[in-house]
């Protein structure tokens, strides 16, 4: 992370995003199992064997807990989208940014909806005692109205392709990015106060059950971390290894706070999950061991296809379970998860990558048009464009899930 050279890519965070996407896939796969799915869908008194109880009500749940993974996506989106504005002399070109962001988010989302509808037409979803009540919730007959509503990405997603729910918040964050940039780059000495206030707002939103107040501050946490990454790195450089061990343990424990007990979680627990997700991102930003994990070849591949994997995996898993559950549910899950990885790679190559290229081309065209219009005005000189740098992938820009 060398801001003086203009380099804004933080490769280990690509790996973290990929690992978070893998956690979401594991969450949806395991939730189709009858016992685990019953607990996940709200029945915490469901009968579980010993292995299932440990998987659900212990810190092991963090390995397949989708909620903190999505919170990680949101923190990462705030982090990576602020980075280009932290370069010395960076100038905001908002028309370019909005044009690029629209194509970057919407085209893959629309394509994933098409994939889901095609799979449902070929293999209609149906309820079955062979799968969990959680899986039964996704049985639906998609209508044109549902598809169009989901395609807006501004309303609550239906069960056609439920992961699109998080893109609503990605889109709203993207629209409000100028505000986030202003907050992240002003009052720099009070960066820790800004993070604290964002977490307080997220806690208030969780307690009041106000989704916008719960989720939008998470992006602010990431934005401040991105703006202050060099300062944070210098502050944490002297930390010995055992301190990072406690940061990792605290992050995992807090991220899994909703599932540490069979009792119903306390109101506002999602704010605690946000703190855990923030510590996990901090770990990958500053801890050498976590950086090495994020930079492994497997994590980097997962990061490369993370947005695509996030978008397509659930329709593929549900189709595989519907098709093969009467033979063997474990076999159905193994086949469908493997198919999710293959389809994610193909989706990345033939949908997400072209969408990225198109978004860059549109951004350049808008930038050229803006400069041409500025030259036509007497006494004005167009400012150099600065948002045509190589894209930073983010899930959904995942966000983005993922998360650029």
RODO-396588 format. One record per residue (C-alpha): residue in one letter; x, y, z. Coordinates in nm, 4 decimals. Example, Ala and Ser with C-alpha at 12.3 -4.5 7.8 and 13.67 -1.06 7.14 Angstrom:
REM RODO-396588
<r residu="A" east="1.2300" north="-0.4500" up="0.7800"/>
<r residu="S" east="1.3670" north="-0.1060" up="0.7140"/>
***
This chain:
REM RODO-396588
<r residu="X" east="0.0000" north="0.0000" up="0.0000"/>
<r residu="X" east="0.2148" north="0.2848" up="-0.1269"/>
<r residu="X" east="-0.0022" north="0.5924" up="-0.1605"/>
<r residu="X" east="0.2907" north="0.8141" up="-0.2607"/>
<r residu="X" east="0.3381" north="0.6162" up="-0.5794"/>
<r residu="X" east="-0.0283" north="0.6266" up="-0.6613"/>
<r residu="X" east="-0.0666" north="0.2534" up="-0.6035"/>
<r residu="X" east="-0.4050" north="0.1879" up="-0.4493"/>
<r residu="X" east="-0.4368" north="-0.1887" up="-0.4828"/>
<r residu="X" east="-0.4325" north="-0.3836" up="-0.1564"/>
<r residu="X" east="-0.4013" north="-0.7381" up="-0.2834"/>
<r residu="X" east="-0.4596" north="-0.9218" up="0.0441"/>
<r residu="X" east="-0.8036" north="-0.7617" up="0.0668"/>
<r residu="X" east="-0.8917" north="-0.9278" up="-0.2641"/>
<r residu="X" east="-0.8099" north="-1.2537" up="-0.0876"/>
<r residu="X" east="-1.0168" north="-1.1596" up="0.2163"/>
<r residu="X" east="-1.3120" north="-1.0806" up="-0.0078"/>
<r residu="X" east="-1.2711" north="-1.4185" up="-0.1736"/>
<r residu="X" east="-1.2619" north="-1.5968" up="0.1611"/>
<r residu="X" east="-1.5755" north="-1.4081" up="0.2689"/>
<r residu="X" east="-1.7506" north="-1.5162" up="-0.0520"/>
<r residu="X" east="-1.6498" north="-1.8755" up="0.0232"/>
<r residu="X" east="-1.8059" north="-1.8412" up="0.3703"/>
<r residu="X" east="-2.1340" north="-1.7243" up="0.2121"/>
<r residu="X" east="-2.1336" north="-2.0269" up="-0.0215"/>
<r residu="X" east="-2.0727" north="-2.2575" up="0.2766"/>
<r residu="X" east="-2.3532" north="-2.0846" up="0.4664"/>
<r residu="X" east="-2.6089" north="-2.1435" up="0.1934"/>
<r residu="X" east="-2.4931" north="-2.4986" up="0.1280"/>
<r residu="X" east="-2.5063" north="-2.6098" up="0.4936"/>
<r residu="X" east="-2.8356" north="-2.4301" up="0.5500"/>
<r residu="X" east="-3.0072" north="-2.6740" up="0.3126"/>
<r residu="X" east="-2.9413" north="-2.9558" up="0.5622"/>
<r residu="X" east="-3.2619" north="-3.0204" up="0.7628"/>
<r residu="X" east="-3.1232" north="-2.9812" up="1.1161"/>
<r residu="X" east="-2.8899" north="-2.6887" up="1.0538"/>
<r residu="X" east="-3.1400" north="-2.5199" up="0.8231"/>
<r residu="X" east="-3.4088" north="-2.5362" up="1.0898"/>
<r residu="X" east="-3.1825" north="-2.3553" up="1.3371"/>
<r residu="X" east="-3.0776" north="-2.0968" up="1.0785"/>
<r residu="X" east="-3.4377" north="-2.0256" up="0.9810"/>
<r residu="X" east="-3.5255" north="-1.9370" up="1.3411"/>
<r residu="X" east="-3.5971" north="-2.2624" up="1.5253"/>
<r residu="X" east="-3.3110" north="-2.2617" up="1.7759"/>
<r residu="X" east="-3.4694" north="-2.5478" up="1.9659"/>
<r residu="X" east="-3.4427" north="-2.7772" up="1.6618"/>
<r residu="X" east="-3.2997" north="-3.1185" up="1.7397"/>
<r residu="X" east="-2.9319" north="-3.1290" up="1.6407"/>
<r residu="X" east="-2.6735" north="-3.4019" up="1.6729"/>
<r residu="X" east="-2.3419" north="-3.3255" up="1.8419"/>
<r residu="X" east="-2.1610" north="-3.2258" up="1.5238"/>
<r residu="X" east="-2.4473" north="-3.0007" up="1.4136"/>
<r residu="X" east="-2.4671" north="-2.8361" up="1.7560"/>
<r residu="X" east="-2.0964" north="-2.7580" up="1.7465"/>
<r residu="X" east="-2.1256" north="-2.6273" up="1.3917"/>
<r residu="X" east="-2.4128" north="-2.3942" up="1.4839"/>
<r residu="X" east="-2.3529" north="-2.2860" up="1.8450"/>
<r residu="X" east="-1.9777" north="-2.2400" up="1.8662"/>
<r residu="X" east="-1.7144" north="-2.0135" up="1.7115"/>
<r residu="X" east="-1.6903" north="-2.2751" up="1.4334"/>
<r residu="X" east="-2.0036" north="-2.1121" up="1.2943"/>
<r residu="X" east="-1.7905" north="-1.8225" up="1.1721"/>
<r residu="X" east="-1.6552" north="-2.0564" up="0.9021"/>
<r residu="X" east="-1.9991" north="-2.0590" up="0.7393"/>
<r residu="X" east="-2.1720" north="-1.7556" up="0.8910"/>
<r residu="X" east="-2.2971" north="-1.5384" up="0.6064"/>
<r residu="X" east="-2.3903" north="-1.2319" up="0.8140"/>
<r residu="X" east="-2.0374" north="-1.1248" up="0.9177"/>
<r residu="X" east="-1.9132" north="-1.2113" up="0.5689"/>
<r residu="X" east="-2.1537" north="-0.9554" up="0.4213"/>
<r residu="X" east="-2.0443" north="-0.7020" up="0.6851"/>
<r residu="X" east="-1.6866" north="-0.7651" up="0.5711"/>
<r residu="X" east="-1.7987" north="-0.6968" up="0.2135"/>
<r residu="X" east="-1.9463" north="-0.3633" up="0.3189"/>
<r residu="X" east="-1.6328" north="-0.2576" up="0.5091"/>
<r residu="X" east="-1.4195" north="-0.3558" up="0.2087"/>
<r residu="X" east="-1.6396" north="-0.1601" up="-0.0315"/>
<r residu="X" east="-1.5962" north="0.1534" up="0.1778"/>
<r residu="X" east="-1.2221" north="0.0881" up="0.1977"/>
<r residu="X" east="-1.1510" north="0.0324" up="-0.1708"/>
<r residu="X" east="-1.3821" north="0.2962" up="-0.3178"/>
<r residu="X" east="-1.2202" north="0.5682" up="-0.1087"/>
<r residu="X" east="-0.8638" north="0.4710" up="-0.2080"/>
<r residu="X" east="-0.8486" north="0.6561" up="-0.5436"/>
<r residu="X" east="-0.9415" north="0.9800" up="-0.3672"/>
<r residu="X" east="-0.6517" north="0.9498" up="-0.1218"/>
<r residu="X" east="-0.3827" north="0.9861" up="-0.3890"/>
<r residu="X" east="-0.1967" north="1.3189" up="-0.3872"/>
<r residu="X" east="-0.3689" north="1.5595" up="-0.6255"/>
<r residu="X" east="-0.6652" north="1.3292" up="-0.6861"/>
<r residu="X" east="-0.9605" north="1.5108" up="-0.8421"/>
<r residu="X" east="-1.3139" north="1.3764" up="-0.8215"/>
<r residu="X" east="-1.4874" north="1.3293" up="-1.1565"/>
<r residu="X" east="-1.8282" north="1.2260" up="-1.0367"/>
<r residu="X" east="-1.9944" north="1.1940" up="-1.3786"/>
<r residu="X" east="-1.7299" north="0.9378" up="-1.4757"/>
<r residu="X" east="-1.7598" north="0.7579" up="-1.1454"/>
<r residu="X" east="-2.1387" north="0.7207" up="-1.1579"/>
<r residu="X" east="-2.1351" north="0.6033" up="-1.5187"/>
<r residu="X" east="-1.8704" north="0.3405" up="-1.4414"/>
<r residu="X" east="-2.0318" north="0.2282" up="-1.1214"/>
<r residu="X" east="-2.3715" north="0.1767" up="-1.2837"/>
<r residu="X" east="-2.2385" north="-0.0668" up="-1.5431"/>
<r residu="X" east="-2.0046" north="-0.2321" up="-1.2928"/>
<r residu="X" east="-2.2885" north="-0.3230" up="-1.0574"/>
<r residu="X" east="-2.6012" north="-0.3529" up="-1.2663"/>
<r residu="X" east="-2.4892" north="-0.5621" up="-1.5641"/>
<r residu="X" east="-2.3620" north="-0.8571" up="-1.3542"/>
<r residu="X" east="-2.6667" north="-0.8328" up="-1.1264"/>
<r residu="X" east="-2.9054" north="-0.8457" up="-1.4234"/>
<r residu="X" east="-2.7136" north="-1.1391" up="-1.5724"/>
<r residu="X" east="-2.7329" north="-1.3276" up="-1.2422"/>
<r residu="X" east="-3.1092" north="-1.2768" up="-1.2376"/>
<r residu="X" east="-3.1246" north="-1.4243" up="-1.5874"/>
<r residu="X" east="-2.9188" north="-1.7248" up="-1.4712"/>
<r residu="X" east="-3.1538" north="-1.7780" up="-1.1769"/>
<r residu="X" east="-3.4670" north="-1.7578" up="-1.3926"/>
<r residu="X" east="-3.3234" north="-2.0012" up="-1.6503"/>
<r residu="X" east="-3.2270" north="-2.2498" up="-1.3786"/>
<r residu="X" east="-3.5710" north="-2.2237" up="-1.2198"/>
<r residu="X" east="-3.7365" north="-2.2824" up="-1.5561"/>
<r residu="X" east="-3.5194" north="-2.5895" up="-1.6186"/>
<r residu="X" east="-3.5353" north="-2.7233" up="-1.2600"/>
<r residu="X" east="-3.8397" north="-2.5771" up="-1.0786"/>
<r residu="X" east="-3.7824" north="-2.5411" up="-0.7062"/>
<r residu="X" east="-4.0126" north="-2.7391" up="-0.4785"/>
<r residu="X" east="-4.0513" north="-2.7960" up="-0.1059"/>
<r residu="X" east="-3.9429" north="-3.1326" up="0.0299"/>
<r residu="X" east="-3.8909" north="-3.3059" up="0.3672"/>
<r residu="X" east="-3.5508" north="-3.4086" up="0.2290"/>
<r residu="X" east="-3.4261" north="-3.0509" up="0.2629"/>
<r residu="X" east="-3.4488" north="-2.7857" up="0.5333"/>
<r residu="X" east="-3.7306" north="-2.5359" up="0.5986"/>
<r residu="X" east="-3.4716" north="-2.2721" up="0.5083"/>
<r residu="X" east="-3.4441" north="-2.4179" up="0.1575"/>
<r residu="X" east="-3.8233" north="-2.4380" up="0.1325"/>
<r residu="X" east="-3.8392" north="-2.0588" up="0.1762"/>
<r residu="X" east="-3.6817" north="-2.0155" up="-0.1677"/>
<r residu="X" east="-3.9588" north="-2.2002" up="-0.3502"/>
<r residu="X" east="-4.1175" north="-1.9428" up="-0.5782"/>
<r residu="X" east="-4.2620" north="-1.9043" up="-0.9258"/>
<r residu="X" east="-4.0820" north="-1.6008" up="-1.0679"/>
<r residu="X" east="-4.2941" north="-1.3380" up="-1.2373"/>
<r residu="X" east="-4.1920" north="-1.0594" up="-1.4714"/>
<r residu="X" east="-4.2840" north="-0.8093" up="-1.2013"/>
<r residu="X" east="-4.0583" north="-0.9819" up="-0.9465"/>
<r residu="X" east="-3.7663" north="-0.9870" up="-1.1886"/>
<r residu="X" east="-3.8089" north="-0.6204" up="-1.2781"/>
<r residu="X" east="-3.8345" north="-0.5249" up="-0.9117"/>
<r residu="X" east="-3.5220" north="-0.7214" up="-0.8241"/>
<r residu="X" east="-3.3403" north="-0.5650" up="-1.1186"/>
<r residu="X" east="-3.3801" north="-0.2170" up="-0.9728"/>
<r residu="X" east="-3.1470" north="-0.3158" up="-0.6854"/>
<r residu="X" east="-3.3161" north="-0.0515" up="-0.4709"/>
<r residu="X" east="-3.5922" north="-0.2637" up="-0.3189"/>
<r residu="X" east="-3.5795" north="-0.5756" up="-0.1061"/>
<r residu="X" east="-3.4803" north="-0.8714" up="-0.3211"/>
<r residu="X" east="-3.7208" north="-1.1606" up="-0.3686"/>
<r residu="X" east="-3.6250" north="-1.5259" up="-0.3271"/>
<r residu="X" east="-3.5358" north="-1.5591" up="-0.6950"/>
<r residu="X" east="-3.1744" north="-1.4667" up="-0.6144"/>
<r residu="X" east="-3.1692" north="-1.3433" up="-0.2566"/>
<r residu="X" east="-2.7993" north="-1.2365" up="-0.2417"/>
<r residu="X" east="-2.9075" north="-0.9331" up="-0.4432"/>
<r residu="X" east="-3.0434" north="-0.7874" up="-0.1182"/>
<r residu="X" east="-2.6959" north="-0.6595" up="-0.0288"/>
<r residu="X" east="-2.6601" north="-0.4766" up="-0.3600"/>
<r residu="X" east="-2.9353" north="-0.2398" up="-0.2494"/>
<r residu="X" east="-2.6947" north="-0.1063" up="0.0123"/>
<r residu="X" east="-2.4014" north="-0.1142" up="-0.2279"/>
<r residu="X" east="-2.5992" north="0.1015" up="-0.4710"/>
<r residu="X" east="-2.7064" north="0.3472" up="-0.2013"/>
<r residu="X" east="-2.3494" north="0.3691" up="-0.0745"/>
<r residu="X" east="-2.2287" north="0.4267" up="-0.4300"/>
<r residu="X" east="-2.4775" north="0.7086" up="-0.4783"/>
<r residu="X" east="-2.3684" north="0.8678" up="-0.1504"/>
<r residu="X" east="-1.9941" north="0.8185" up="-0.2079"/>
<r residu="X" east="-1.9181" north="1.1955" up="-0.2244"/>
<r residu="X" east="-2.0456" north="1.2260" up="0.1332"/>
<r residu="X" east="-1.8351" north="0.9305" up="0.2475"/>
<r residu="X" east="-1.5260" north="1.0745" up="0.0792"/>
<r residu="X" east="-1.5848" north="1.4096" up="0.2495"/>
<r residu="X" east="-1.6217" north="1.2460" up="0.5907"/>
<r residu="X" east="-1.3183" north="1.0194" up="0.5385"/>
<r residu="X" east="-1.0857" north="1.2986" up="0.4205"/>
<r residu="X" east="-1.1895" north="1.5722" up="0.6631"/>
<r residu="X" east="-1.0964" north="1.5952" up="1.0315"/>
<r residu="X" east="-0.8181" north="1.3427" up="0.9792"/>
<r residu="X" east="-0.6898" north="1.3660" up="1.3365"/>
<r residu="X" east="-1.0225" north="1.2339" up="1.4621"/>
<r residu="X" east="-1.0268" north="0.9186" up="1.2503"/>
<r residu="X" east="-1.0796" north="0.6955" up="1.5563"/>
<r residu="X" east="-1.3720" north="0.9153" up="1.6660"/>
<r residu="X" east="-1.5294" north="0.8848" up="1.3213"/>
<r residu="X" east="-1.5032" north="0.5061" up="1.3330"/>
<r residu="X" east="-1.6531" north="0.5063" up="1.6822"/>
<r residu="X" east="-1.9442" north="0.7262" up="1.5735"/>
<r residu="X" east="-2.0115" north="0.5016" up="1.2733"/>
<r residu="X" east="-2.0245" north="0.1982" up="1.5011"/>
<r residu="X" east="-2.2574" north="0.3800" up="1.7402"/>
<r residu="X" east="-2.4893" north="0.4647" up="1.4504"/>
<r residu="X" east="-2.4820" north="0.1010" up="1.3366"/>
<r residu="X" east="-2.5693" north="-0.0074" up="1.6908"/>
<r residu="X" east="-2.8586" north="0.2396" up="1.7030"/>
<r residu="X" east="-2.9848" north="0.1113" up="1.3706"/>
<r residu="X" east="-2.9667" north="-0.2486" up="1.4907"/>
<r residu="X" east="-3.1478" north="-0.1680" up="1.8162"/>
<r residu="X" east="-3.4174" north="0.0357" up="1.6386"/>
<r residu="X" east="-3.4385" north="-0.2168" up="1.3523"/>
<r residu="X" east="-3.3699" north="0.0548" up="1.0932"/>
<r residu="X" east="-3.1840" north="-0.1144" up="0.8085"/>
<r residu="X" east="-3.0379" north="0.2020" up="0.6532"/>
<r residu="X" east="-2.8945" north="0.3070" up="0.9880"/>
<r residu="X" east="-2.7633" north="-0.0449" up="1.0465"/>
<r residu="X" east="-2.5845" north="-0.0930" up="0.7141"/>
<r residu="X" east="-2.4779" north="0.2420" up="0.5695"/>
<r residu="X" east="-2.2456" north="0.3282" up="0.8634"/>
<r residu="X" east="-2.0546" north="0.0041" up="0.7959"/>
<r residu="X" east="-1.9331" north="0.1536" up="0.4675"/>
<r residu="X" east="-1.8192" north="0.4628" up="0.6615"/>
<r residu="X" east="-1.6006" north="0.2435" up="0.8839"/>
<r residu="X" east="-1.4325" north="0.1031" up="0.5731"/>
<r residu="X" east="-1.3964" north="0.4476" up="0.4158"/>
<r residu="X" east="-1.2142" north="0.5849" up="0.7206"/>
<r residu="X" east="-0.9928" north="0.2745" up="0.7409"/>
<r residu="X" east="-0.9048" north="0.3213" up="0.3736"/>
<r residu="X" east="-0.8232" north="0.6898" up="0.4143"/>
<r residu="X" east="-0.6108" north="0.6268" up="0.7235"/>
<r residu="X" east="-0.4523" north="0.2976" up="0.6214"/>
<r residu="X" east="-0.0950" north="0.4337" up="0.6341"/>
<r residu="X" east="-0.1473" north="0.5893" up="0.9771"/>
<r residu="X" east="-0.3033" north="0.2655" up="1.1065"/>
<r residu="X" east="-0.0225" north="0.0592" up="0.9599"/>
<r residu="X" east="0.2370" north="0.2738" up="1.1379"/>
<r residu="X" east="0.0479" north="0.2527" up="1.4664"/>
<r residu="X" east="0.0174" north="-0.1261" up="1.4490"/>
<r residu="X" east="0.3648" north="-0.2016" up="1.3101"/>
<r residu="X" east="0.5216" north="-0.2527" up="1.6588"/>
<r residu="X" east="0.2461" north="-0.4886" up="1.7739"/>
<r residu="X" east="0.3853" north="-0.8339" up="1.8609"/>
<r residu="X" east="0.2330" north="-1.1492" up="1.7232"/>
<r residu="X" east="0.0345" north="-1.2338" up="2.0359"/>
<r residu="X" east="-0.1555" north="-0.9046" up="2.0064"/>
<r residu="X" east="-0.2660" north="-0.9992" up="1.6566"/>
<r residu="X" east="-0.3725" north="-1.3366" up="1.7926"/>
<r residu="X" east="-0.6093" north="-1.1596" up="2.0317"/>
<r residu="X" east="-0.7336" north="-0.9289" up="1.7532"/>
<r residu="X" east="-0.8106" north="-1.2342" up="1.5396"/>
<r residu="X" east="-0.9802" north="-1.4155" up="1.8281"/>
<r residu="X" east="-1.1865" north="-1.1086" up="1.9191"/>
<r residu="X" east="-1.2855" north="-1.0538" up="1.5566"/>
<r residu="X" east="-1.3973" north="-1.4141" up="1.5130"/>
<r residu="X" east="-1.5823" north="-1.4204" up="1.8451"/>
<r residu="X" east="-1.7633" north="-1.0889" up="1.7938"/>
<r residu="X" east="-1.8463" north="-1.1657" up="1.4309"/>
<r residu="X" east="-2.0107" north="-1.4838" up="1.5542"/>
<r residu="X" east="-2.1882" north="-1.3165" up="1.8497"/>
<r residu="X" east="-2.5344" north="-1.4089" up="1.7201"/>
<r residu="X" east="-2.4560" north="-1.7812" up="1.7512"/>
<r residu="X" east="-2.2539" north="-1.8262" up="2.0694"/>
<r residu="X" east="-2.5594" north="-1.9607" up="2.2528"/>
<r residu="X" east="-2.8799" north="-2.1504" up="2.1684"/>
<r residu="X" east="-3.0692" north="-1.8651" up="2.3325"/>
<r residu="X" east="-3.2224" north="-1.5984" up="2.1132"/>
<r residu="X" east="-2.9646" north="-1.3234" up="2.0443"/>
<r residu="X" east="-2.9989" north="-0.9931" up="2.2217"/>
<r residu="X" east="-3.1441" north="-0.7002" up="2.0215"/>
<r residu="X" east="-2.8804" north="-0.5049" up="1.8350"/>
<r residu="X" east="-2.6367" north="-0.7953" up="1.8080"/>
<r residu="X" east="-2.5614" north="-0.7078" up="1.4436"/>
<r residu="X" east="-2.3691" north="-0.4037" up="1.5663"/>
<r residu="X" east="-2.1390" north="-0.6419" up="1.7554"/>
<r residu="X" east="-2.1020" north="-0.8414" up="1.4335"/>
<r residu="X" east="-1.9921" north="-0.5200" up="1.2602"/>
<r residu="X" east="-1.7186" north="-0.4694" up="1.5198"/>
<r residu="X" east="-1.5991" north="-0.8250" up="1.4564"/>
<r residu="X" east="-1.5977" north="-0.7701" up="1.0803"/>
<r residu="X" east="-1.4009" north="-0.4470" up="1.1257"/>
<r residu="X" east="-1.1366" north="-0.6263" up="1.3343"/>
<r residu="X" east="-1.1062" north="-0.8957" up="1.0671"/>
<r residu="X" east="-1.0467" north="-0.6333" up="0.7972"/>
<r residu="X" east="-0.7933" north="-0.4565" up="1.0220"/>
<r residu="X" east="-0.6176" north="-0.7908" up="1.0661"/>
<r residu="X" east="-0.5784" north="-0.8356" up="0.6907"/>
<r residu="X" east="-0.4685" north="-0.4745" up="0.6436"/>
<r residu="X" east="-0.1905" north="-0.4791" up="0.9019"/>
<r residu="X" east="-0.1013" north="-0.8306" up="1.0198"/>
<r residu="X" east="0.1729" north="-0.9988" up="0.8178"/>
<r residu="X" east="0.0387" north="-1.3522" up="0.8659"/>
<r residu="X" east="-0.3104" north="-1.2507" up="0.7544"/>
<r residu="X" east="-0.1607" north="-1.0711" up="0.4546"/>
<r residu="X" east="0.0165" north="-1.3901" up="0.3516"/>
<r residu="X" east="-0.3119" north="-1.5809" up="0.3789"/>
<r residu="X" east="-0.4908" north="-1.3212" up="0.1663"/>
<r residu="X" east="-0.2155" north="-1.3332" up="-0.0956"/>
<r residu="X" east="-0.2197" north="-1.7106" up="-0.1433"/>
<r residu="X" east="-0.3077" north="-1.8292" up="-0.4916"/>
<r residu="X" east="-0.6352" north="-1.9895" up="-0.3796"/>
<r residu="X" east="-0.7510" north="-1.6774" up="-0.1938"/>
<r residu="X" east="-0.6547" north="-1.4551" up="-0.4862"/>
<r residu="X" east="-0.8531" north="-1.6703" up="-0.7294"/>
<r residu="X" east="-1.1519" north="-1.6600" up="-0.4969"/>
<r residu="X" east="-1.1108" north="-1.2833" up="-0.4757"/>
<r residu="X" east="-1.1011" north="-1.2517" up="-0.8530"/>
<r residu="X" east="-1.4306" north="-1.4372" up="-0.8996"/>
<r residu="X" east="-1.5856" north="-1.3352" up="-0.5644"/>
<r residu="X" east="-1.8515" north="-1.1020" up="-0.7051"/>
<r residu="X" east="-1.9515" north="-1.3572" up="-0.9679"/>
<r residu="X" east="-1.9512" north="-1.6390" up="-0.7119"/>
<r residu="X" east="-2.1649" north="-1.4337" up="-0.4757"/>
<r residu="X" east="-2.4174" north="-1.3585" up="-0.7487"/>
<r residu="X" east="-2.4649" north="-1.7061" up="-0.8980"/>
<r residu="X" east="-2.4011" north="-1.9606" up="-0.6236"/>
<r residu="X" east="-2.7425" north="-1.9699" up="-0.4520"/>
<r residu="X" east="-2.9524" north="-2.0433" up="-0.7648"/>
<r residu="X" east="-2.6989" north="-2.3134" up="-0.8588"/>
<r residu="X" east="-2.7065" north="-2.4736" up="-0.5114"/>
<r residu="X" east="-3.0875" north="-2.4727" up="-0.4977"/>
<r residu="X" east="-3.1082" north="-2.6229" up="-0.8475"/>
<r residu="X" east="-2.8575" north="-2.8958" up="-0.7564"/>
<r residu="X" east="-3.0365" north="-2.9779" up="-0.4316"/>
<r residu="X" east="-3.3739" north="-2.9961" up="-0.6074"/>
<r residu="X" east="-3.2338" north="-3.2227" up="-0.8770"/>
<r residu="X" east="-3.0309" north="-3.4639" up="-0.6621"/>
<r residu="X" east="-3.1779" north="-3.4557" up="-0.3087"/>
<r residu="X" east="-3.3727" north="-3.7795" up="-0.3642"/>
<r residu="X" east="-3.0437" north="-3.9541" up="-0.4426"/>
<r residu="X" east="-2.8282" north="-3.8000" up="-0.1679"/>
<r residu="X" east="-2.8351" north="-3.4536" up="-0.0180"/>
<r residu="X" east="-2.4582" north="-3.4530" up="0.0603"/>
<r residu="X" east="-2.3932" north="-3.5557" up="-0.3016"/>
<r residu="X" east="-2.6260" north="-3.2787" up="-0.4196"/>
<r residu="X" east="-2.4340" north="-3.0228" up="-0.2141"/>
<r residu="X" east="-2.0941" north="-3.1460" up="-0.3340"/>
<r residu="X" east="-2.2010" north="-3.1316" up="-0.6978"/>
<r residu="X" east="-2.3759" north="-2.7950" up="-0.6686"/>
<r residu="X" east="-2.0892" north="-2.6257" up="-0.4813"/>
<r residu="X" east="-1.8391" north="-2.7526" up="-0.7391"/>
<r residu="X" east="-2.0717" north="-2.6333" up="-1.0155"/>
<r residu="X" east="-2.0943" north="-2.2921" up="-0.8436"/>
<r residu="X" east="-1.7176" north="-2.2470" up="-0.8717"/>
<r residu="X" east="-1.7157" north="-2.3471" up="-1.2382"/>
<r residu="X" east="-2.0099" north="-2.1228" up="-1.3255"/>
<r residu="X" east="-1.8559" north="-1.8366" up="-1.1257"/>
<r residu="X" east="-1.5380" north="-1.8586" up="-1.3350"/>
<r residu="X" east="-1.7393" north="-1.8608" up="-1.6581"/>
<r residu="X" east="-1.9593" north="-1.5775" up="-1.5311"/>
<r residu="X" east="-1.6482" north="-1.3749" up="-1.4462"/>
<r residu="X" east="-1.4952" north="-1.4283" up="-1.7900"/>
<r residu="X" east="-1.8041" north="-1.3691" up="-2.0009"/>
<r residu="X" east="-2.0136" north="-1.1312" up="-1.7893"/>
<r residu="X" east="-1.8201" north="-0.9553" up="-1.5137"/>
<r residu="X" east="-1.5004" north="-0.8870" up="-1.7106"/>
<r residu="X" east="-1.6877" north="-0.7461" up="-2.0123"/>
<r residu="X" east="-1.8955" north="-0.5353" up="-1.7726"/>
<r residu="X" east="-1.5726" north="-0.4024" up="-1.6202"/>
<r residu="X" east="-1.4326" north="-0.3175" up="-1.9637"/>
<r residu="X" east="-1.7562" north="-0.1523" up="-2.0678"/>
<r residu="X" east="-1.7683" north="0.0500" up="-1.7460"/>
<r residu="X" east="-1.4141" north="0.1751" up="-1.8066"/>
<r residu="X" east="-1.4946" north="0.2635" up="-2.1670"/>
<r residu="X" east="-1.8080" north="0.4503" up="-2.0625"/>
<r residu="X" east="-1.6103" north="0.6309" up="-1.7927"/>
<r residu="X" east="-1.3484" north="0.7409" up="-2.0446"/>
<r residu="X" east="-1.6182" north="0.8562" up="-2.2862"/>
<r residu="X" east="-1.7916" north="1.0574" up="-2.0163"/>
<r residu="X" east="-1.4568" north="1.2037" up="-1.9109"/>
<r residu="X" east="-1.3700" north="1.3063" up="-2.2667"/>
<r residu="X" east="-1.7121" north="1.4619" up="-2.3087"/>
<r residu="X" east="-1.6746" north="1.6545" up="-1.9832"/>
<r residu="X" east="-1.3336" north="1.7865" up="-2.0859"/>
<r residu="X" east="-1.4633" north="1.8825" up="-2.4292"/>
<r residu="X" east="-1.7535" north="2.0711" up="-2.2729"/>
<r residu="X" east="-1.5131" north="2.2472" up="-2.0354"/>
<r residu="X" east="-1.2871" north="2.3543" up="-2.3233"/>
<r residu="X" east="-1.5840" north="2.5075" up="-2.5007"/>
<r residu="X" east="-1.6389" north="2.7439" up="-2.2071"/>
<r residu="X" east="-1.4378" north="3.0701" up="-2.2310"/>
<r residu="X" east="-1.1561" north="3.1002" up="-1.9793"/>
<r residu="X" east="-1.1803" north="2.7443" up="-1.8501"/>
<r residu="X" east="-0.9397" north="2.4546" up="-1.8617"/>
<r residu="X" east="-1.0465" north="2.0957" up="-1.8116"/>
<r residu="X" east="-0.8969" north="1.9281" up="-1.5088"/>
<r residu="X" east="-0.7175" north="1.5994" up="-1.5650"/>
<r residu="X" east="-0.9305" north="1.2911" up="-1.5139"/>
<r residu="X" east="-0.8176" north="1.0776" up="-1.2252"/>
<r residu="X" east="-1.0790" north="0.8030" up="-1.2047"/>
<r residu="X" east="-0.9619" north="0.6141" up="-1.5134"/>
<r residu="X" east="-0.6999" north="0.4263" up="-1.3135"/>
<r residu="X" east="-0.7207" north="0.0442" up="-1.3200"/>
<r residu="X" east="-1.0326" north="-0.0680" up="-1.1338"/>
<r residu="X" east="-1.0142" north="-0.1931" up="-0.7807"/>
<r residu="X" east="-1.2360" north="-0.4970" up="-0.7556"/>
<r residu="X" east="-1.4856" north="-0.4941" up="-0.4733"/>
<r residu="X" east="-1.7696" north="-0.7367" up="-0.4062"/>
<r residu="X" east="-2.0681" north="-0.5634" up="-0.5280"/>
<r residu="X" east="-1.8019" north="-0.3976" up="-0.6085"/>
<r residu="X" east="-1.7336" north="-0.7543" up="-0.4126"/>
<r residu="X" east="-1.9674" north="-0.6174" up="-0.2599"/>
<r residu="X" east="-1.7783" north="-0.4545" up="-0.4149"/>
<r residu="X" east="-1.9406" north="-0.8040" up="-0.2583"/>
<r residu="X" east="-1.7427" north="-0.7743" up="-0.2997"/>
<r residu="X" east="-1.6675" north="-0.5797" up="-0.3871"/>
<r residu="X" east="-1.4979" north="-0.1619" up="-0.7989"/>
***
